[in-house]
Amino acid sequence: MFAVQYDRFGGPEVLHLGTAEAPRPGAGQLRVRVRAAGISPVDVALRSGRTPMGARLPLPHIPGVDVAGVVDEIGDGVDGVAVGDHVFGVLDVAKLGGGSAQFAVLPLWAHKPATMSWAQAGAAGSSVETATRALDLLGLQPGMTLLVDGAAGGVGSVAVQLAAARGIQVVGTARVDNHDFLRRLGATPVTYGPGLAERVDAAGTARVDRALDVAGAGSLPELLQLTGDPAAVVSLADFTAAAHGVRLSMGRLAGEPDGRHGLRAAAELSTEGRFTVPIEAAFPIREATDAHAAVERGSRRGKIVMIVDDAPGT
Ligand SMILES: NC(=O)c1ccc[n+]([C@@H]2O[C@H](COP(=O)([O-])OP(=O)(O)OC[C@H]3O[C@@H](n4cnc5c(N)ncnc54)[C@H](OP(=O)(O)O)[C@@H]3O)[C@@H](O)[C@H]2O)c1
């Protein structure tokens, strides 16, 4: 099969389109012919070799934790899906390889609703799984107020919508350019950075019941000031969280409970017109280097995704 891959760690320039052996699905897994593959900060971190897990990846490696595609092979013990179905989900890149390829094997998936484009579905998996896991951990109840720090990015933009759909009042941080974007997603926008508590107050928020740190930008002391309780805060990206008494939630594939319910719930909300996956930019797979560079630039509205239609052999 064709695949974007790298055989040494480094910047986006280490990526190249080549060939690789097509993966086969094991028990509980599906293989898809890939239509779209999202790119996330974790893909960039793994490619750079900066992370302990990245440095252990066998090379060459096919990056990409998110994918959507057409089912073409079904592993043992998988029910409720047929060859030809459209699905999206999350990959276990360390064990099964990533989604920047002609075929990919999914351990965690849900049916793609017709209301999600291929680009949206291809970018959805890990953001939906992560946001759902974090909202579940926070024990949110309808009527509570949640502050999302880093609300305009891939995970934040999804977390805002999923929380709003649960009847939560959401305050989201973003740079000023993204405030209208956050309003459209259903959040009251405030600017991130020092002085957050005062700006949240000035925005008319009476109290903050829970806080989700998506950005990992050092805001935990202010999130504790706002909520008054370490148990009311979850971080997805701040490795100093434990020193503040705050939970750091890592990926389902790193050992947390089944995340499939989140994918199904997001699909259902999409069919009801209450959820979308904001796409900042879509690149053809042969422009993988540009797509990874776009993720590295940081500030954005939603996700970066690669479309696999025009690769060689399609
Ligand atoms: N633990 C897990 O399971 C898990 C899973 C997925 C991702 N993550 C991590 O979560 C983080 C975010 O992922 P993502 O995909 O959402 O990234 P992303 O799409 O790059 O979005 C990051 C957002 O952070 C905002 N930001 C930048 N500087 C900030 C600051 N000083 N304070 C607050 N927000 C700031 C940006 O907002 P503006 O655009 O408005 O500037 C940007 O939209 C990454 O570190 C990623 O590795 C963890």
The ligand as an ORCA input file, in Angstrom:
! r2SCAN-3c Opt
* xyz 0 1
  N      -3.969     13.729     27.410
  C      -4.569     13.348     26.300
  O      -5.212     12.279     26.236
  C      -4.482     14.241     25.095
  C      -5.186     13.925     23.926
  C      -5.138     14.824     22.848
  C      -4.354     15.981     22.953
  N      -3.641     16.208     24.093
  C      -2.810     17.402     24.227
  O      -3.683     18.505     24.381
  C      -3.061     19.656     23.845
  C      -4.023     20.352     22.892
  O      -4.310     19.497     21.808
  P      -5.126     20.071     20.568
  O      -5.207     18.993     19.557
  O      -6.366     20.719     21.014
  O      -4.083     21.192     20.082
  P      -4.306     22.393     19.069
  O      -5.324     22.040     18.052
  O      -2.933     22.768     18.627
  O      -4.927     23.575     19.953
  C      -4.200     24.165     20.957
  C      -4.933     25.444     21.356
  O      -4.243     25.993     22.482
  C      -4.512     27.365     22.479
  N      -3.463     28.069     23.188
  C      -2.259     28.493     22.725
  N      -1.584     29.103     23.710
  C      -2.394     29.088     24.807
  C      -2.260     29.576     26.127
  N      -1.156     30.195     26.552
  N      -3.290     29.357     26.983
  C      -4.393     28.721     26.604
  N      -4.586     28.226     25.345
  C      -3.578     28.426     24.469
  C      -4.593     27.772     21.032
  O      -5.623     28.748     20.997
  P      -5.664     29.950     19.925
  O      -5.796     29.243     18.596
  O      -6.898     30.705     20.279
  O      -4.384     30.694     20.067
  C      -4.931     26.483     20.289
  O      -6.190     26.600     19.673
  C      -1.764     19.191     23.185
  O      -0.692     19.414     24.092
  C      -1.983     17.708     22.990
  O      -0.770     16.992     22.979
  C      -3.700     15.369     25.161
*
